[in-house]
Amino acid sequence: MPPPAIADATLAVPASGAARTLPIPKYLEQVYWWAYVHPNAVQLFEREWLVNLILFGNYGRLRDAALAELGETVTGQTLQVACVYGNLTPRLARRLGPDATLDVVDILPIQLKNLAAKLPADDRIVLLQGDSSSLACPDACYDQVLLFFLLHEQPESVRRATLAEALRVVRPGGRIVIVDYHLPARWHPLRLLMTGVFRKLEPYAMDLWDNEVQHYLPHDARPASITKQTYYGGLYQKLVLIR
Ligand SMILES: C[S@@+](CC[C@H](N)C(=O)[O-])C[C@H]1O[C@@H](n2cnc3c(N)ncnc32)[C@H](O)[C@@H]1O
């Protein structure tokens, strides 16, 4: 049974005590408390210019690259795994066709509440508390799944489980769109800086420099196709997997 909706974009309020509260994963609490968990985190980071600065001016480009994969008009059932700061989800919501639906799953109620406040009243959109590594929905129930800058924040075992779950819940022929960090070219002027940033603040991110995302897929996964595009001297990537 799917978990109860914790926030409904039409109401933009948390659900009553009926909502099940899931434990916060250790890596979020220990490594990313300052970015997502702390009550002040949302106030600090929910600024488009700041998100854009963190991505060296590439936020709009990467957001639009992800949205383009989902469609000018988004049809069918879409799952966004994890909230993001900025206007990606409001823009995705604007693209929804009349019969389309969008579910957004995040482990942190504070992030879901923040997202609900950015979305219009729209009963096609449901925000759910859930863990990307163990999604509470049936197999093959989505047409497309979006993972925007989530994988680099997860320890390897969680990243593997998140990808396995994305593959499980997307229907055969459906797509998984991933936007995340990537090993930049050797000459990249930001390579040294980003090495330092990852060592200090994002200890799992370097994994995506050491290995392709495919490395973290289940061994028996056989996607029909995988298309990769890199951006900004290779520092970022967009991967589209067709199941
Ligand atoms: C998508 S990532 C980073 C996105 C990007 N840096 C941004 O601009 O927000 C951040 C989100 O992932 C969520 N998250 C991390 N681990 C998760 C998990 N295991 N299940 C569900 N959500 C998770 C966090 O709660 C947070 O809202």
Ligand as a Chemical Component Dictionary entry (heavy atoms), coordinates in Angstrom:
data_LIG
# 
_chem_comp.id                   LIG 
_chem_comp.type                 NON-POLYMER 
_chem_comp.pdbx_formal_charge   0 
_chem_comp.three_letter_code    LIG 
# 
loop_
_chem_comp_atom.comp_id 
_chem_comp_atom.atom_id 
_chem_comp_atom.alt_atom_id 
_chem_comp_atom.type_symbol 
_chem_comp_atom.charge 
_chem_comp_atom.model_Cartn_x 
_chem_comp_atom.model_Cartn_y 
_chem_comp_atom.model_Cartn_z 
_chem_comp_atom.pdbx_ordinal 
LIG C1  C1  C 0  17.671 15.854 -4.790 1  
LIG S1  S1  S 1  18.872 16.069 -3.637 2  
LIG C2  C2  C 0  19.760 17.522 -4.114 3  
LIG C3  C3  C 0  19.183 18.441 -5.094 4  
LIG C4  C4  C 0  19.840 19.744 -5.332 5  
LIG N1  N1  N 0  21.119 19.875 -4.693 6  
LIG C5  C5  C 0  18.920 20.864 -4.942 7  
LIG O1  O1  O 0  18.993 21.871 -5.529 8  
LIG O2  O2  O -1 18.103 20.713 -4.072 9  
LIG C6  C6  C 0  18.187 16.666 -2.134 10 
LIG C7  C7  C 0  16.933 15.989 -1.649 11 
LIG O3  O3  O 0  17.106 14.595 -1.613 12 
LIG C8  C8  C 0  16.376 14.105 -0.511 13 
LIG N2  N2  N 0  16.829 12.747 -0.205 14 
LIG C9  C9  C 0  18.071 12.345 0.128  15 
LIG N3  N3  N 0  18.104 11.017 0.363  16 
LIG C10 C10 C 0  16.835 10.564 0.142  17 
LIG C11 C11 C 0  16.233 9.275  0.211  18 
LIG N4  N4  N 0  16.921 8.195  0.573  19 
LIG N5  N5  N 0  14.929 9.176  -0.085 20 
LIG C12 C12 C 0  14.214 10.255 -0.437 21 
LIG N6  N6  N 0  14.719 11.503 -0.514 22 
LIG C13 C13 C 0  16.016 11.656 -0.227 23 
LIG C14 C14 C 0  16.658 15.115 0.573  24 
LIG O4  O4  O 0  15.726 15.058 1.617  25 
LIG C15 C15 C 0  16.593 16.427 -0.221 26 
LIG O5  O5  O 0  15.316 16.989 -0.214 27 
# 
loop_
_chem_comp_bond.comp_id 
_chem_comp_bond.atom_id_1 
_chem_comp_bond.atom_id_2 
_chem_comp_bond.value_order 
_chem_comp_bond.pdbx_ordinal 
LIG C1  S1  SING 1  
LIG S1  C2  SING 2  
LIG S1  C6  SING 3  
LIG C2  C3  SING 4  
LIG C3  C4  SING 5  
LIG C4  N1  SING 6  
LIG C4  C5  SING 7  
LIG C5  O1  DOUB 8  
LIG C5  O2  SING 9  
LIG C6  C7  SING 10 
LIG C7  O3  SING 11 
LIG C7  C15 SING 12 
LIG O3  C8  SING 13 
LIG C8  N2  SING 14 
LIG C8  C14 SING 15 
LIG N2  C9  SING 16 
LIG N2  C13 SING 17 
LIG C9  N3  DOUB 18 
LIG N3  C10 SING 19 
LIG C10 C11 SING 20 
LIG C10 C13 DOUB 21 
LIG C11 N4  SING 22 
LIG C11 N5  DOUB 23 
LIG N5  C12 SING 24 
LIG C12 N6  DOUB 25 
LIG N6  C13 SING 26 
LIG C14 O4  SING 27 
LIG C14 C15 SING 28 
LIG C15 O5  SING 29 
# 
